[in-house]
């Protein structure tokens, strides 16, 4: 199996405004991950660690096309978040 993610991969962090999402995004950025967007419903327009936040995956993808999404969301909404990523073309 080949490497699926490298330093050029454009990443979206779903749940970036939460405690875990913010902390992990910071670690990822420090490690060189190319985070191009974050998604948290109701928090669109914010900026976290220099990353623009959008209200939905559709909005994020229309603005900046990510290739991969990582989820830091509560278990109760994980399925919905994953489906939004799939519907947005990730």
mmCIF file as gemmi writes it, N, C-alpha and C atoms, coordinates in Angstrom:
data_model
loop_
_atom_site.group_PDB
_atom_site.id
_atom_site.type_symbol
_atom_site.label_atom_id
_atom_site.label_alt_id
_atom_site.label_comp_id
_atom_site.label_asym_id
_atom_site.label_entity_id
_atom_site.label_seq_id
_atom_site.pdbx_PDB_ins_code
_atom_site.Cartn_x
_atom_site.Cartn_y
_atom_site.Cartn_z
_atom_site.occupancy
_atom_site.B_iso_or_equiv
_atom_site.pdbx_formal_charge
_atom_site.auth_seq_id
_atom_site.auth_asym_id
_atom_site.pdbx_PDB_model_num
ATOM 1 N N . UNK Axp A 1 ? 0.84 -1.173 0 1 0 ? 1 A 1
ATOM 2 C CA . UNK Axp A 1 ? 0 0 0 1 0 ? 1 A 1
ATOM 3 C C . UNK Axp A 1 ? 0.886 1.236 0 1 0 ? 1 A 1
ATOM 4 N N . UNK Axp A 2 ? 0.532 2.238 -0.81 1 0 ? 2 A 1
ATOM 5 C CA . UNK Axp A 2 ? 1.29 3.477 -0.891 1 0 ? 2 A 1
ATOM 6 C C . UNK Axp A 2 ? 0.867 4.466 0.187 1 0 ? 2 A 1
ATOM 7 N N . UNK Axp A 3 ? 1.614 5.531 0.275 1 0 ? 3 A 1
ATOM 8 C CA . UNK Axp A 3 ? 1.271 6.593 1.217 1 0 ? 3 A 1
ATOM 9 C C . UNK Axp A 3 ? 0.117 7.394 0.634 1 0 ? 3 A 1
ATOM 10 N N . UNK Axp A 4 ? -0.935 7.568 1.406 1 0 ? 4 A 1
ATOM 11 C CA . UNK Axp A 4 ? -2.132 8.249 0.926 1 0 ? 4 A 1
ATOM 12 C C . UNK Axp A 4 ? -2.119 9.743 1.229 1 0 ? 4 A 1
ATOM 13 N N . UNK Axp A 5 ? -1.365 10.163 2.234 1 0 ? 5 A 1
ATOM 14 C CA . UNK Axp A 5 ? -1.308 11.558 2.639 1 0 ? 5 A 1
ATOM 15 C C . UNK Axp A 5 ? 0.158 11.961 2.751 1 0 ? 5 A 1
ATOM 16 N N . UNK Axp A 6 ? 0.505 13.11 2.176 1 0 ? 6 A 1
ATOM 17 C CA . UNK Axp A 6 ? 1.865 13.618 2.316 1 0 ? 6 A 1
ATOM 18 C C . UNK Axp A 6 ? 1.807 15.116 2.604 1 0 ? 6 A 1
ATOM 19 N N . UNK Axp A 7 ? 2.922 15.798 2.551 1 0 ? 7 A 1
ATOM 20 C CA . UNK Axp A 7 ? 2.988 17.21 2.895 1 0 ? 7 A 1
ATOM 21 C C . UNK Axp A 7 ? 2.253 18.129 1.945 1 0 ? 7 A 1
ATOM 22 N N . UNK Axp A 8 ? 1.87 17.624 0.79 1 0 ? 8 A 1
ATOM 23 C CA . UNK Axp A 8 ? 1.136 18.434 -0.185 1 0 ? 8 A 1
ATOM 24 C C . UNK Axp A 8 ? -0.377 18.21 -0.132 1 0 ? 8 A 1
ATOM 25 N N . UNK Axp A 9 ? -0.811 17.227 0.623 1 0 ? 9 A 1
ATOM 26 C CA . UNK Axp A 9 ? -2.232 16.9 0.705 1 0 ? 9 A 1
ATOM 27 C C . UNK Axp A 9 ? -2.986 18.028 1.401 1 0 ? 9 A 1
ATOM 28 N N . UNK Axp A 10 ? -4.085 18.458 0.803 1 0 ? 10 A 1
ATOM 29 C CA . UNK Axp A 10 ? -4.913 19.538 1.343 1 0 ? 10 A 1
ATOM 30 C C . UNK Axp A 10 ? -5.938 18.93 2.3 1 0 ? 10 A 1
ATOM 31 N N . UNK Axp A 11 ? -5.88 19.349 3.577 1 0 ? 11 A 1
ATOM 32 C CA . UNK Axp A 11 ? -6.665 18.732 4.643 1 0 ? 11 A 1
ATOM 33 C C . UNK Axp A 11 ? -7.708 19.698 5.198 1 0 ? 11 A 1
ATOM 34 N N . UNK Axp A 12 ? -8.892 19.167 5.477 1 0 ? 12 A 1
ATOM 35 C CA . UNK Axp A 12 ? -9.949 19.885 6.177 1 0 ? 12 A 1
ATOM 36 C C . UNK Axp A 12 ? -10.117 19.23 7.549 1 0 ? 12 A 1
ATOM 37 N N . UNK Axp A 13 ? -10.227 20.055 8.586 1 0 ? 13 A 1
ATOM 38 C CA . UNK Axp A 13 ? -10.429 19.54 9.938 1 0 ? 13 A 1
ATOM 39 C C . UNK Axp A 13 ? -11.869 19.841 10.353 1 0 ? 13 A 1
ATOM 40 N N . UNK Axp A 14 ? -12.686 18.802 10.408 1 0 ? 14 A 1
ATOM 41 C CA . UNK Axp A 14 ? -14.064 18.965 10.871 1 0 ? 14 A 1
ATOM 42 C C . UNK Axp A 14 ? -14.049 18.957 12.4 1 0 ? 14 A 1
ATOM 43 N N . UNK Axp A 15 ? -14.628 20.004 12.988 1 0 ? 15 A 1
ATOM 44 C CA . UNK Axp A 15 ? -14.613 20.139 14.438 1 0 ? 15 A 1
ATOM 45 C C . UNK Axp A 15 ? -13.402 20.92 14.927 1 0 ? 15 A 1
ATOM 46 N N . UNK Axp A 16 ? -12.847 21.78 14.082 1 0 ? 16 A 1
ATOM 47 C CA . UNK Axp A 16 ? -11.615 22.492 14.396 1 0 ? 16 A 1
ATOM 48 C C . UNK Axp A 16 ? -11.772 23.487 15.546 1 0 ? 16 A 1
ATOM 49 N N . UNK Axp A 17 ? -12.973 23.942 15.841 1 0 ? 17 A 1
ATOM 50 C CA . UNK Axp A 17 ? -13.146 24.926 16.914 1 0 ? 17 A 1
ATOM 51 C C . UNK Axp A 17 ? -13.297 24.293 18.29 1 0 ? 17 A 1
ATOM 52 N N . UNK Axp A 18 ? -13.448 22.998 18.352 1 0 ? 18 A 1
ATOM 53 C CA . UNK Axp A 18 ? -13.55 22.306 19.633 1 0 ? 18 A 1
ATOM 54 C C . UNK Axp A 18 ? -12.181 22.133 20.264 1 0 ? 18 A 1
ATOM 55 N N . UNK Axp A 19 ? -12.167 21.74 21.52 1 0 ? 19 A 1
ATOM 56 C CA . UNK Axp A 19 ? -10.904 21.578 22.251 1 0 ? 19 A 1
ATOM 57 C C . UNK Axp A 19 ? -9.965 20.601 21.553 1 0 ? 19 A 1
ATOM 58 N N . UNK Axp A 20 ? -10.448 19.415 21.251 1 0 ? 20 A 1
ATOM 59 C CA . UNK Axp A 20 ? -9.591 18.404 20.622 1 0 ? 20 A 1
ATOM 60 C C . UNK Axp A 20 ? -9.211 18.807 19.201 1 0 ? 20 A 1
ATOM 61 N N . UNK Axp A 21 ? -10.161 19.315 18.434 1 0 ? 21 A 1
ATOM 62 C CA . UNK Axp A 21 ? -9.881 19.715 17.056 1 0 ? 21 A 1
ATOM 63 C C . UNK Axp A 21 ? -8.864 20.826 16.965 1 0 ? 21 A 1
ATOM 64 N N . UNK Axp A 22 ? -8.994 21.822 17.846 1 0 ? 22 A 1
ATOM 65 C CA . UNK Axp A 22 ? -8.055 22.947 17.857 1 0 ? 22 A 1
ATOM 66 C C . UNK Axp A 22 ? -6.643 22.464 18.231 1 0 ? 22 A 1
ATOM 67 N N . UNK Axp A 23 ? -6.561 21.643 19.269 1 0 ? 23 A 1
ATOM 68 C CA . UNK Axp A 23 ? -5.267 21.15 19.732 1 0 ? 23 A 1
ATOM 69 C C . UNK Axp A 23 ? -4.598 20.286 18.654 1 0 ? 23 A 1
ATOM 70 N N . UNK Axp A 24 ? -5.35 19.376 18.069 1 0 ? 24 A 1
ATOM 71 C CA . UNK Axp A 24 ? -4.771 18.497 17.05 1 0 ? 24 A 1
ATOM 72 C C . UNK Axp A 24 ? -4.406 19.272 15.793 1 0 ? 24 A 1
ATOM 73 N N . UNK Axp A 25 ? -5.211 20.275 15.429 1 0 ? 25 A 1
ATOM 74 C CA . UNK Axp A 25 ? -4.883 21.104 14.264 1 0 ? 25 A 1
ATOM 75 C C . UNK Axp A 25 ? -3.555 21.821 14.501 1 0 ? 25 A 1
ATOM 76 N N . UNK Axp A 26 ? -3.365 22.332 15.707 1 0 ? 26 A 1
ATOM 77 C CA . UNK Axp A 26 ? -2.116 23 16.036 1 0 ? 26 A 1
ATOM 78 C C . UNK Axp A 26 ? -0.936 22.035 15.895 1 0 ? 26 A 1
ATOM 79 N N . UNK Axp A 27 ? -1.066 20.833 16.44 1 0 ? 27 A 1
ATOM 80 C CA . UNK Axp A 27 ? -0.009 19.824 16.31 1 0 ? 27 A 1
ATOM 81 C C . UNK Axp A 27 ? 0.263 19.486 14.847 1 0 ? 27 A 1
ATOM 82 N N . UNK Axp A 28 ? -0.816 19.317 14.096 1 0 ? 28 A 1
ATOM 83 C CA . UNK Axp A 28 ? -0.68 18.966 12.686 1 0 ? 28 A 1
ATOM 84 C C . UNK Axp A 28 ? 0.037 20.066 11.904 1 0 ? 28 A 1
ATOM 85 N N . UNK Axp A 29 ? -0.341 21.322 12.165 1 0 ? 29 A 1
ATOM 86 C CA . UNK Axp A 29 ? 0.312 22.442 11.487 1 0 ? 29 A 1
ATOM 87 C C . UNK Axp A 29 ? 1.801 22.507 11.84 1 0 ? 29 A 1
ATOM 88 N N . UNK Axp A 30 ? 2.115 22.298 13.098 1 0 ? 30 A 1
ATOM 89 C CA . UNK Axp A 30 ? 3.514 22.309 13.527 1 0 ? 30 A 1
ATOM 90 C C . UNK Axp A 30 ? 4.319 21.202 12.849 1 0 ? 30 A 1
ATOM 91 N N . UNK Axp A 31 ? 3.645 20.093 12.54 1 0 ? 31 A 1
ATOM 92 C CA . UNK Axp A 31 ? 4.307 18.967 11.877 1 0 ? 31 A 1
ATOM 93 C C . UNK Axp A 31 ? 4.372 19.136 10.362 1 0 ? 31 A 1
ATOM 94 N N . UNK Axp A 32 ? 3.765 20.215 9.846 1 0 ? 32 A 1
ATOM 95 C CA . UNK Axp A 32 ? 3.831 20.484 8.419 1 0 ? 32 A 1
ATOM 96 C C . UNK Axp A 32 ? 2.62 20.084 7.61 1 0 ? 32 A 1
ATOM 97 N N . UNK Axp A 33 ? 1.544 19.686 8.277 1 0 ? 33 A 1
ATOM 98 C CA . UNK Axp A 33 ? 0.324 19.317 7.554 1 0 ? 33 A 1
ATOM 99 C C . UNK Axp A 33 ? -0.263 20.559 6.894 1 0 ? 33 A 1
ATOM 100 N N . UNK Axp A 34 ? -0.727 20.408 5.69 1 0 ? 34 A 1
ATOM 101 C CA . UNK Axp A 34 ? -1.301 21.52 4.918 1 0 ? 34 A 1
ATOM 102 C C . UNK Axp A 34 ? -2.815 21.58 5.169 1 0 ? 34 A 1
ATOM 103 N N . UNK Axp A 35 ? -3.208 22.235 6.257 1 0 ? 35 A 1
ATOM 104 C CA . UNK Axp A 35 ? -4.635 22.372 6.583 1 0 ? 35 A 1
ATOM 105 C C . UNK Axp A 35 ? -5.161 23.599 5.847 1 0 ? 35 A 1
ATOM 106 N N . UNK Axp A 36 ? -6.149 23.387 4.985 1 0 ? 36 A 1
ATOM 107 C CA . UNK Axp A 36 ? -6.68 24.48 4.164 1 0 ? 36 A 1
ATOM 108 C C . UNK Axp A 36 ? -8.033 24.977 4.639 1 0 ? 36 A 1
ATOM 109 N N . UNK Axp A 37 ? -8.711 24.2 5.497 1 0 ? 37 A 1
ATOM 110 C CA . UNK Axp A 37 ? -10.018 24.635 5.983 1 0 ? 37 A 1
ATOM 111 C C . UNK Axp A 37 ? -10.399 23.867 7.239 1 0 ? 37 A 1
ATOM 112 N N . UNK Axp A 38 ? -11.336 24.454 7.948 1 0 ? 38 A 1
ATOM 113 C CA . UNK Axp A 38 ? -11.941 23.813 9.1 1 0 ? 38 A 1
ATOM 114 C C . UNK Axp A 38 ? -13.448 23.958 8.974 1 0 ? 38 A 1
ATOM 115 N N . UNK Axp A 39 ? -14.192 23.064 9.594 1 0 ? 39 A 1
ATOM 116 C CA . UNK Axp A 39 ? -15.655 23.118 9.54 1 0 ? 39 A 1
ATOM 117 C C . UNK Axp A 39 ? -16.22 22.902 10.93 1 0 ? 39 A 1
ATOM 118 N N . UNK Axp A 40 ? -17.054 23.839 11.347 1 0 ? 40 A 1
ATOM 119 C CA . UNK Axp A 40 ? -17.856 23.696 12.557 1 0 ? 40 A 1
ATOM 120 C C . UNK Axp A 40 ? -19.152 24.451 12.307 1 0 ? 40 A 1
ATOM 121 N N . UNK Axp A 41 ? -20.304 23.766 12.301 1 0 ? 41 A 1
ATOM 122 C CA . UNK Axp A 41 ? -21.575 24.459 12.083 1 0 ? 41 A 1
ATOM 123 C C . UNK Axp A 41 ? -21.757 25.604 13.086 1 0 ? 41 A 1
ATOM 124 N N . UNK Axp A 42 ? -22.148 26.763 12.556 1 0 ? 42 A 1
ATOM 125 C CA . UNK Axp A 42 ? -22.39 27.926 13.394 1 0 ? 42 A 1
ATOM 126 C C . UNK Axp A 42 ? -21.15 28.751 13.701 1 0 ? 42 A 1
ATOM 127 N N . UNK Axp A 43 ? -19.987 28.307 13.262 1 0 ? 43 A 1
ATOM 128 C CA . UNK Axp A 43 ? -18.735 29.017 13.559 1 0 ? 43 A 1
ATOM 129 C C . UNK Axp A 43 ? -18.056 29.539 12.297 1 0 ? 43 A 1
ATOM 130 N N . UNK Axp A 44 ? -18.774 29.501 11.17 1 0 ? 44 A 1
ATOM 131 C CA . UNK Axp A 44 ? -18.219 29.998 9.917 1 0 ? 44 A 1
ATOM 132 C C . UNK Axp A 44 ? -17.759 31.437 10.046 1 0 ? 44 A 1
ATOM 133 N N . UNK Axp A 45 ? -16.651 31.749 9.421 1 0 ? 45 A 1
ATOM 134 C CA . UNK Axp A 45 ? -16.087 33.087 9.473 1 0 ? 45 A 1
ATOM 135 C C . UNK Axp A 45 ? -14.983 33.237 10.503 1 0 ? 45 A 1
ATOM 136 N N . UNK Axp A 46 ? -14.89 32.302 11.433 1 0 ? 46 A 1
ATOM 137 C CA . UNK Axp A 46 ? -13.808 32.342 12.409 1 0 ? 46 A 1
ATOM 138 C C . UNK Axp A 46 ? -12.514 31.867 11.747 1 0 ? 46 A 1
ATOM 139 N N . UNK Axp A 47 ? -11.415 32.107 12.424 1 0 ? 47 A 1
ATOM 140 C CA . UNK Axp A 47 ? -10.113 31.633 11.975 1 0 ? 47 A 1
ATOM 141 C C . UNK Axp A 47 ? -9.447 30.961 13.168 1 0 ? 47 A 1
ATOM 142 N N . UNK Axp A 48 ? -8.989 29.737 12.988 1 0 ? 48 A 1
ATOM 143 C CA . UNK Axp A 48 ? -8.318 28.981 14.046 1 0 ? 48 A 1
ATOM 144 C C . UNK Axp A 48 ? -6.912 28.644 13.569 1 0 ? 48 A 1
ATOM 145 N N . UNK Axp A 49 ? -5.92 29.113 14.29 1 0 ? 49 A 1
ATOM 146 C CA . UNK Axp A 49 ? -4.517 28.848 13.931 1 0 ? 49 A 1
ATOM 147 C C . UNK Axp A 49 ? -4.227 29.251 12.491 1 0 ? 49 A 1
ATOM 148 N N . UNK Axp A 50 ? -4.877 30.322 12.013 1 0 ? 50 A 1
ATOM 149 C CA . UNK Axp A 50 ? -4.674 30.789 10.647 1 0 ? 50 A 1
ATOM 150 C C . UNK Axp A 50 ? -5.489 30.055 9.601 1 0 ? 50 A 1
ATOM 151 N N . UNK Axp A 51 ? -6.34 29.145 10.037 1 0 ? 51 A 1
ATOM 152 C CA . UNK Axp A 51 ? -7.147 28.323 9.127 1 0 ? 51 A 1
ATOM 153 C C . UNK Axp A 51 ? -8.584 28.866 9.096 1 0 ? 51 A 1
ATOM 154 N N . UNK Axp A 52 ? -9.134 29.149 7.9 1 0 ? 52 A 1
ATOM 155 C CA . UNK Axp A 52 ? -10.506 29.635 7.826 1 0 ? 52 A 1
ATOM 156 C C . UNK Axp A 52 ? -11.508 28.541 8.202 1 0 ? 52 A 1
ATOM 157 N N . UNK Axp A 53 ? -12.544 28.94 8.945 1 0 ? 53 A 1
ATOM 158 C CA . UNK Axp A 53 ? -13.577 28.002 9.395 1 0 ? 53 A 1
ATOM 159 C C . UNK Axp A 53 ? -14.856 28.266 8.608 1 0 ? 53 A 1
ATOM 160 N N . UNK Axp A 54 ? -15.517 27.187 8.19 1 0 ? 54 A 1
ATOM 161 C CA . UNK Axp A 54 ? -16.76 27.262 7.432 1 0 ? 54 A 1
ATOM 162 C C . UNK Axp A 54 ? -17.862 26.536 8.195 1 0 ? 54 A 1
ATOM 163 N N . UNK Axp A 55 ? -19.121 26.851 7.845 1 0 ? 55 A 1
ATOM 164 C CA . UNK Axp A 55 ? -20.272 26.239 8.513 1 0 ? 55 A 1
ATOM 165 C C . UNK Axp A 55 ? -20.562 24.822 8.035 1 0 ? 55 A 1
ATOM 166 N N . UNK Axp A 56 ? -20.144 24.483 6.83 1 0 ? 56 A 1
ATOM 167 C CA . UNK Axp A 56 ? -20.441 23.156 6.277 1 0 ? 56 A 1
ATOM 168 C C . UNK Axp A 56 ? -19.324 22.718 5.339 1 0 ? 56 A 1
ATOM 169 N N . UNK Axp A 57 ? -19.284 21.446 5.066 1 0 ? 57 A 1
ATOM 170 C CA . UNK Axp A 57 ? -18.302 20.91 4.128 1 0 ? 57 A 1
ATOM 171 C C . UNK Axp A 57 ? -18.548 21.458 2.73 1 0 ? 57 A 1
ATOM 172 N N . UNK Axp A 58 ? -19.81 21.638 2.357 1 0 ? 58 A 1
ATOM 173 C CA . UNK Axp A 58 ? -20.122 22.185 1.027 1 0 ? 58 A 1
ATOM 174 C C . UNK Axp A 58 ? -19.529 23.583 0.88 1 0 ? 58 A 1
ATOM 175 N N . UNK Axp A 59 ? -19.681 24.43 1.905 1 0 ? 59 A 1
ATOM 176 C CA . UNK Axp A 59 ? -19.106 25.771 1.883 1 0 ? 59 A 1
ATOM 177 C C . UNK Axp A 59 ? -17.579 25.701 1.797 1 0 ? 59 A 1
ATOM 178 N N . UNK Axp A 60 ? -16.993 24.849 2.6 1 0 ? 60 A 1
ATOM 179 C CA . UNK Axp A 60 ? -15.528 24.73 2.627 1 0 ? 60 A 1
ATOM 180 C C . UNK Axp A 60 ? -14.999 24.288 1.268 1 0 ? 60 A 1
ATOM 181 N N . UNK Axp A 61 ? -15.643 23.312 0.67 1 0 ? 61 A 1
ATOM 182 C CA . UNK Axp A 61 ? -15.181 22.794 -0.613 1 0 ? 61 A 1
ATOM 183 C C . UNK Axp A 61 ? -15.371 23.806 -1.732 1 0 ? 61 A 1
ATOM 184 N N . UNK Axp A 62 ? -16.421 24.624 -1.641 1 0 ? 62 A 1
ATOM 185 C CA . UNK Axp A 62 ? -16.633 25.661 -2.655 1 0 ? 62 A 1
ATOM 186 C C . UNK Axp A 62 ? -15.529 26.714 -2.586 1 0 ? 62 A 1
ATOM 187 N N . UNK Axp A 63 ? -15.009 26.965 -1.385 1 0 ? 63 A 1
ATOM 188 C CA . UNK Axp A 63 ? -13.988 27.986 -1.198 1 0 ? 63 A 1
ATOM 189 C C . UNK Axp A 63 ? -12.575 27.45 -1.407 1 0 ? 63 A 1
ATOM 190 N N . UNK Axp A 64 ? -12.277 26.31 -0.81 1 0 ? 64 A 1
ATOM 191 C CA . UNK Axp A 64 ? -10.928 25.72 -0.883 1 0 ? 64 A 1
ATOM 192 C C . UNK Axp A 64 ? -11.08 24.21 -0.98 1 0 ? 64 A 1
ATOM 193 N N . UNK Axp A 65 ? -10.66 23.64 -2.048 1 0 ? 65 A 1
ATOM 194 C CA . UNK Axp A 65 ? -10.844 22.21 -2.272 1 0 ? 65 A 1
ATOM 195 C C . UNK Axp A 65 ? -9.848 21.385 -1.46 1 0 ? 65 A 1
ATOM 196 N N . UNK Axp A 66 ? -10.35 20.744 -0.421 1 0 ? 66 A 1
ATOM 197 C CA . UNK Axp A 66 ? -9.532 19.812 0.36 1 0 ? 66 A 1
ATOM 198 C C . UNK Axp A 66 ? -9.596 18.438 -0.309 1 0 ? 66 A 1
ATOM 199 N N . UNK Axp A 67 ? -8.581 17.644 -0.052 1 0 ? 67 A 1
ATOM 200 C CA . UNK Axp A 67 ? -8.541 16.279 -0.587 1 0 ? 67 A 1
ATOM 201 C C . UNK Axp A 67 ? -8.85 15.245 0.479 1 0 ? 67 A 1
ATOM 202 N N . UNK Axp A 68 ? -8.681 15.648 1.744 1 0 ? 68 A 1
ATOM 203 C CA . UNK Axp A 68 ? -8.855 14.744 2.873 1 0 ? 68 A 1
ATOM 204 C C . UNK Axp A 68 ? -9.556 15.507 3.99 1 0 ? 68 A 1
ATOM 205 N N . UNK Axp A 69 ? -10.387 14.803 4.743 1 0 ? 69 A 1
ATOM 206 C CA . UNK Axp A 69 ? -11 15.399 5.926 1 0 ? 69 A 1
ATOM 207 C C . UNK Axp A 69 ? -10.708 14.514 7.126 1 0 ? 69 A 1
ATOM 208 N N . UNK Axp A 70 ? -10.433 15.167 8.251 1 0 ? 70 A 1
ATOM 209 C CA . UNK Axp A 70 ? -10.245 14.446 9.505 1 0 ? 70 A 1
ATOM 210 C C . UNK Axp A 70 ? -11.298 14.964 10.472 1 0 ? 70 A 1
ATOM 211 N N . UNK Axp A 71 ? -11.889 14.067 11.239 1 0 ? 71 A 1
ATOM 212 C CA . UNK Axp A 71 ? -13 14.434 12.111 1 0 ? 71 A 1
ATOM 213 C C . UNK Axp A 71 ? -12.592 14.447 13.577 1 0 ? 71 A 1
ATOM 214 N N . UNK Axp A 72 ? -12.893 15.558 14.243 1 0 ? 72 A 1
ATOM 215 C CA . UNK Axp A 72 ? -12.773 15.686 15.692 1 0 ? 72 A 1
ATOM 216 C C . UNK Axp A 72 ? -14.125 16.194 16.173 1 0 ? 72 A 1
ATOM 217 N N . UNK Axp A 73 ? -15.109 15.326 16.098 1 0 ? 73 A 1
ATOM 218 C CA . UNK Axp A 73 ? -16.489 15.683 16.426 1 0 ? 73 A 1
ATOM 219 C C . UNK Axp A 73 ? -17.031 14.692 17.456 1 0 ? 73 A 1
ATOM 220 N N . UNK Axp A 74 ? -18.094 15.079 18.18 1 0 ? 74 A 1
ATOM 221 C CA . UNK Axp A 74 ? -18.695 14.147 19.134 1 0 ? 74 A 1
ATOM 222 C C . UNK Axp A 74 ? -19.229 12.897 18.42 1 0 ? 74 A 1
ATOM 223 N N . UNK Axp A 75 ? -19.191 11.756 19.084 1 0 ? 75 A 1
ATOM 224 C CA . UNK Axp A 75 ? -19.657 10.51 18.469 1 0 ? 75 A 1
ATOM 225 C C . UNK Axp A 75 ? -21.071 10.602 17.903 1 0 ? 75 A 1
ATOM 226 N N . UNK Axp A 76 ? -21.933 11.366 18.536 1 0 ? 76 A 1
ATOM 227 C CA . UNK Axp A 76 ? -23.327 11.453 18.09 1 0 ? 76 A 1
ATOM 228 C C . UNK Axp A 76 ? -23.472 12.08 16.704 1 0 ? 76 A 1
ATOM 229 N N . UNK Axp A 77 ? -22.49 12.869 16.271 1 0 ? 77 A 1
ATOM 230 C CA . UNK Axp A 77 ? -22.583 13.514 14.957 1 0 ? 77 A 1
ATOM 231 C C . UNK Axp A 77 ? -21.504 13.033 13.985 1 0 ? 77 A 1
ATOM 232 N N . UNK Axp A 78 ? -20.743 12.028 14.37 1 0 ? 78 A 1
ATOM 233 C CA . UNK Axp A 78 ? -19.649 11.54 13.526 1 0 ? 78 A 1
ATOM 234 C C . UNK Axp A 78 ? -20.147 11.013 12.181 1 0 ? 78 A 1
ATOM 235 N N . UNK Axp A 79 ? -21.219 10.245 12.195 1 0 ? 79 A 1
ATOM 236 C CA . UNK Axp A 79 ? -21.744 9.706 10.936 1 0 ? 79 A 1
ATOM 237 C C . UNK Axp A 79 ? -22.186 10.832 10.012 1 0 ? 79 A 1
ATOM 238 N N . UNK Axp A 80 ? -22.892 11.807 10.552 1 0 ? 80 A 1
ATOM 239 C CA . UNK Axp A 80 ? -23.349 12.939 9.755 1 0 ? 80 A 1
ATOM 240 C C . UNK Axp A 80 ? -22.165 13.723 9.188 1 0 ? 80 A 1
ATOM 241 N N . UNK Axp A 81 ? -21.142 13.94 9.991 1 0 ? 81 A 1
ATOM 242 C CA . UNK Axp A 81 ? -19.961 14.674 9.537 1 0 ? 81 A 1
ATOM 243 C C . UNK Axp A 81 ? -19.261 13.912 8.411 1 0 ? 81 A 1
ATOM 244 N N . UNK Axp A 82 ? -19.129 12.615 8.563 1 0 ? 82 A 1
ATOM 245 C CA . UNK Axp A 82 ? -18.488 11.808 7.526 1 0 ? 82 A 1
ATOM 246 C C . UNK Axp A 82 ? -19.301 11.843 6.228 1 0 ? 82 A 1
ATOM 247 N N . UNK Axp A 83 ? -20.615 11.762 6.348 1 0 ? 83 A 1
ATOM 248 C CA . UNK Axp A 83 ? -21.471 11.828 5.15 1 0 ? 83 A 1
ATOM 249 C C . UNK Axp A 83 ? -21.371 13.18 4.465 1 0 ? 83 A 1
ATOM 250 N N . UNK Axp A 84 ? -21.271 14.258 5.252 1 0 ? 84 A 1
ATOM 251 C CA . UNK Axp A 84 ? -21.106 15.581 4.653 1 0 ? 84 A 1
ATOM 252 C C . UNK Axp A 84 ? -19.815 15.662 3.85 1 0 ? 84 A 1
ATOM 253 N N . UNK Axp A 85 ? -18.751 15.078 4.377 1 0 ? 85 A 1
ATOM 254 C CA . UNK Axp A 85 ? -17.48 15.067 3.669 1 0 ? 85 A 1
ATOM 255 C C . UNK Axp A 85 ? -17.621 14.287 2.355 1 0 ? 85 A 1
ATOM 256 N N . UNK Axp A 86 ? -18.259 13.145 2.408 1 0 ? 86 A 1
ATOM 257 C CA . UNK Axp A 86 ? -18.456 12.338 1.209 1 0 ? 86 A 1
ATOM 258 C C . UNK Axp A 86 ? -19.299 13.086 0.174 1 0 ? 86 A 1
ATOM 259 N N . UNK Axp A 87 ? -20.384 13.713 0.64 1 0 ? 87 A 1
ATOM 260 C CA . UNK Axp A 87 ? -21.264 14.455 -0.268 1 0 ? 87 A 1
ATOM 261 C C . UNK Axp A 87 ? -20.563 15.663 -0.885 1 0 ? 87 A 1
ATOM 262 N N . UNK Axp A 88 ? -19.563 16.206 -0.181 1 0 ? 88 A 1
ATOM 263 C CA . UNK Axp A 88 ? -18.813 17.353 -0.686 1 0 ? 88 A 1
ATOM 264 C C . UNK Axp A 88 ? -17.692 16.932 -1.631 1 0 ? 88 A 1
ATOM 265 N N . UNK Axp A 89 ? -17.524 15.633 -1.818 1 0 ? 89 A 1
ATOM 266 C CA . UNK Axp A 89 ? -16.54 15.145 -2.783 1 0 ? 89 A 1
ATOM 267 C C . UNK Axp A 89 ? -15.227 14.665 -2.184 1 0 ? 89 A 1
ATOM 268 N N . UNK Axp A 90 ? -15.184 14.493 -0.886 1 0 ? 90 A 1
ATOM 269 C CA . UNK Axp A 90 ? -13.961 13.982 -0.257 1 0 ? 90 A 1
ATOM 270 C C . UNK Axp A 90 ? -14.103 12.493 -0.047 1 0 ? 90 A 1
